[in-house]
Amino acid sequence: MNFRFSHFLLVGGLSIGGAVAQQEQPGTPTLRVLSHQSGQPIPYASVGVVGRPLGTVADAQGSFMLARVGAAPTDTVVVSCVGYQSRRLLAADLRQLHELALTPQPQALAEVQVRGDTWQRRNVGREGSGGFTFYNFHLQADKEPANKLGREVGAILGVKPNSFVEEAYVYIRQSSFRHLRFRLNVRALDSQDHPAASLLTQDVQFAVADSAASWHHLDLKPYTINVGPQRRIAVTLEWLAGEPAKQQDWYSVSIPAALSATHRMVFRDKSEDQWKVQPINLSLYITTASPD
């Protein structure tokens, strides 16, 4: 059986897609994602097939191998990155291109009057790093870790309207990979309570050191992330890169969690796949500042 989350007392594995650096072989069709404005590559752009668990992530130079997308000619492929307008096109048309340009999409922030003496700061989410349950980015059935770039997991968190998200923390319990890199997403929720529109105006990425289990801290104050009228948001991590430390039967990039009747974990295989929800409380939390 293949689990995205598991209990330490259960026999069997849970894993989610790994990330090996994309080694381009001679003659392998590749495509580079560029900024329409500057002509510069867009590192780690997301590539997903609408409604399907297919796709990949571009590398640091904005390139990806078309074979990694796995789409049929009639599938719709979306190439996206925070701060740019997404591009939608048929896989058959995508294969005719060598470069794809994304147009920058500046977003106006709602004006919020800041009064430092009255604003309150709160930690929202799970601050514990223990538990018998965990979420693994690599599935036991994944034959090649590099094929699973783009998997995303996170938590639905309650916030005060007009709050700013100032910090984020996530606990990585175990990793079989080197040079791990993630994208942090902050999203509003749709009518089905699933993650939807991004609340970010800039791409937020972070690297994970090749070290023992630890909390990883992101200072988000420079990004000015305001939740507007939202009372609940999704904070998620998208896997962008990583190389297996060594060849082995079992790979792991795991986040501790706890079963919960009141908290929800959201996850999907690729950037345009359908979201799934489980009654799980991940070891992930944010610090917010709200005007009350």
Residue pairs with C-beta under 8 A, 6 or more apart in sequence:
1 12
1 140
2 13
2 14
2 15
2 139
2 140
2 141
3 12
3 13
3 14
3 136
3 139
3 140
4 14
4 16
4 135
4 136
4 139
4 153
4 267
4 278
5 14
5 133
5 134
5 135
5 136
5 257
5 265
5 278
5 280
6 12
6 13
6 14
6 133
6 134
6 136
7 132
7 133
8 132
8 133
8 134
9 132
12 140
13 136
13 139
13 140
13 250
14 134
14 135
14 136
14 139
14 140
14 254
15 136
15 137
15 138
15 139
15 140
15 141
15 142
15 250
15 251
15 252
16 135
16 136
16 137
16 138
16 139
16 142
16 148
16 151
16 153
16 239
16 253
17 137
17 138
17 139
17 142
17 145
17 147
17 148
17 149
17 150
17 151
17 239
17 269
18 137
18 138
18 142
18 145
18 146
18 148
18 149
18 176
18 177
18 239
18 242
18 244
18 251
18 253
19 57
19 145
19 146
19 148
19 149
19 177
19 180
19 181
19 239
19 240
19 241
19 242
19 243
20 144
20 145
20 146
20 242
20 243
20 244
21 59
21 146
21 179
21 241
21 243
22 59
22 63
22 64
22 65
22 68
22 146
24 30
24 63
24 65
28 65
28 67
29 65
29 66
29 67
29 95
30 63
30 64
30 65
30 66
30 98
31 63
31 64
31 66
31 94
31 97
31 98
31 99
31 100
32 41
32 58
32 61
32 62
32 63
32 98
32 99
32 100
33 41
33 42
33 45
33 58
33 62
33 63
33 64
33 79
33 81
33 99
33 100
33 101
33 102
34 40
34 41
34 42
34 62
34 99
34 100
34 101
34 102
35 41
35 42
35 84
35 101
35 102
35 104
36 101
36 102
36 103
36 104
37 103
37 104
41 58
41 61
41 62
41 63
42 58
42 62
42 81
42 84
42 102
43 58
43 59
43 60
43 61
43 62
43 205
44 57
44 58
44 59
44 60
44 81
44 181
44 183
44 203
44 205
44 240
44 241
45 57
45 58
45 62
45 64
45 79
45 80
45 81
45 102
46 55
46 57
46 58
46 78
46 79
46 80
46 81
46 150
46 183
46 238
46 271
47 55
47 56
47 57
47 58
47 64
47 69
47 77
47 78
47 79
47 150
47 271
48 54
48 55
48 77
48 78
48 80
48 150
48 270
48 271
48 272
48 273
49 55
49 69
49 70
49 71
49 75
49 76
49 77
49 78
49 91
49 270
49 272
49 273
50 75
50 76
50 77
50 78
50 88
50 272
51 272
51 273
51 274
52 71
52 75
52 270
52 272
52 273
53 268
53 269
53 270
53 273
54 69
54 70
54 71
54 75
54 269
54 270
54 273
55 69
55 70
55 71
55 77
55 150
55 270
55 271
55 272
55 273
56 64
56 65
56 68
56 69
56 147
56 149
56 150
56 270
57 64
57 149
57 150
57 238
57 239
57 240
57 241
57 271
58 64
59 241
60 241
66 94
66 95
68 146
68 147
68 149
69 77
69 91
69 94
70 147
71 77
71 91
71 94
72 91
73 90
73 91
73 92
73 95
74 90
74 91
74 92
75 90
75 91
76 88
76 89
76 90
76 91
77 88
77 89
77 90
77 91
77 94
78 86
78 87
78 88
78 271
78 272
79 86
79 87
79 100
79 102
80 86
80 87
80 102
80 271
81 102
81 203
82 183
82 185
82 198
82 200
82 201
82 202
82 203
82 204
83 104
83 105
83 106
83 200
83 201
83 202
83 203
84 102
84 103
84 104
84 105
85 102
85 103
85 104
85 105
86 102
87 100
87 102
94 100
106 201
107 201
109 201
109 224
109 226
110 162
110 226
110 228
112 162
112 164
112 226
112 291
113 291
114 291
115 291
118 291
118 292
119 289
119 290
119 291
119 292
120 289
120 290
120 292
121 166
121 287
121 288
121 289
122 160
122 287
122 288
122 290
123 285
123 286
123 287
124 157
124 158
124 159
124 285
124 286
124 287
124 288
125 155
125 157
125 169
125 235
125 282
125 284
125 285
125 286
126 155
126 257
126 258
126 263
126 281
126 282
126 283
126 284
126 285
127 169
127 283
127 285
128 256
128 258
128 283
129 171
129 173
129 213
129 215
129 256
129 283
130 256
131 256
131 257
131 258
131 283
133 256
133 257
133 258
133 259
133 280
134 173
134 254
134 255
134 256
134 257
135 153
135 254
135 255
135 257
135 265
135 267
135 280
135 282
136 252
136 253
136 254
137 148
137 151
137 153
137 239
137 253
137 254
138 145
138 148
138 176
138 251
138 252
138 253
139 148
140 250
142 148
142 251
145 177
145 242
145 244
145 251
148 239
148 269
149 239
149 240
149 241
150 238
150 239
150 240
150 269
150 270
150 271
151 238
151 239
151 267
151 268
151 269
151 270
152 185
152 236
152 237
152 238
152 239
152 267
152 268
152 271
153 236
153 237
153 255
153 265
153 266
153 267
153 282
154 185
154 195
154 234
154 235
154 236
154 237
154 265
154 266
154 267
154 282
154 284
155 234
155 235
155 236
155 263
155 264
155 265
155 266
155 281
155 282
155 284
156 189
156 193
156 232
156 233
156 234
156 263
156 264
156 265
156 266
157 232
157 233
157 234
157 235
157 285
157 286
158 231
158 232
159 165
159 227
159 230
159 231
159 232
159 233
159 288
159 290
160 231
160 288
160 290
160 291
160 292
161 227
161 228
161 229
161 230
161 231
161 290
162 226
162 227
162 228
162 229
162 290
162 291
163 226
163 227
163 288
163 289
163 290
163 291
164 221
164 224
164 225
164 226
164 227
164 288
164 289
164 290
165 186
165 220
165 225
165 226
165 227
165 233
165 235
165 286
165 287
165 288
166 219
166 220
166 221
166 286
166 287
166 288
166 289
167 217
167 218
167 219
167 220
167 221
167 286
167 287
168 184
168 217
168 218
168 220
168 235
168 284
168 285
168 286
168 287
169 215
169 216
169 217
169 218
169 284
169 285
169 286
169 287
170 215
170 216
170 237
170 255
170 282
170 283
170 284
171 213
171 214
171 215
171 216
171 255
171 256
171 283
171 284
172 180
172 208
172 213
172 214
172 216
172 253
172 254
172 255
173 213
173 254
173 255
173 256
173 283
174 213
174 252
174 253
174 254
175 208
175 210
175 242
175 252
175 253
175 254
176 244
176 245
176 246
176 248
176 250
176 251
176 252
176 253
177 242
177 243
177 244
177 245
177 251
177 253
178 210
178 242
178 243
178 244
178 245
179 207
179 210
179 241
179 242
179 243
180 207
180 208
180 210
180 239
180 241
180 242
180 253
181 205
181 206
181 207
181 208
181 239
181 240
181 241
181 242
182 205
182 206
182 208
182 237
182 238
182 239
182 240
183 203
183 204
183 205
183 237
183 238
183 240
184 204
184 205
184 206
184 218
184 220
184 235
184 236
184 237
185 195
185 198
185 200
185 204
185 234
185 235
185 236
185 237
185 238
186 198
186 199
186 200
186 225
186 227
186 233
186 234
186 235
187 195
187 196
187 197
187 198
187 199
187 233
187 234
187 235
187 236
188 195
188 196
188 197
188 199
188 227
188 230
188 233
188 234
189 195
189 196
189 230
189 232
189 233
189 234
190 196
193 232
193 264
193 277
194 234
194 266
194 275
194 277
195 234
195 236
195 266
195 275
199 225
199 226
199 227
199 228
199 230
199 233
200 223
200 225
201 223
201 224
202 223
204 218
204 220
204 223
205 240
206 216
206 218
208 216
210 245
220 286
227 233
227 288
234 266
235 284
235 286
236 266
237 284
238 271
239 253
242 253
244 251
255 282
255 283
255 284
256 282
256 283
257 265
257 280
257 281
257 282
257 283
258 280
258 281
259 279
259 280
259 281
260 279
260 280
260 281
261 279
263 279
263 280
263 281
264 277
264 278
264 279
264 280
265 277
265 278
265 279
265 280
265 281
265 282
266 275
266 276
266 277
267 275
267 276
267 278
268 274
268 275
268 276
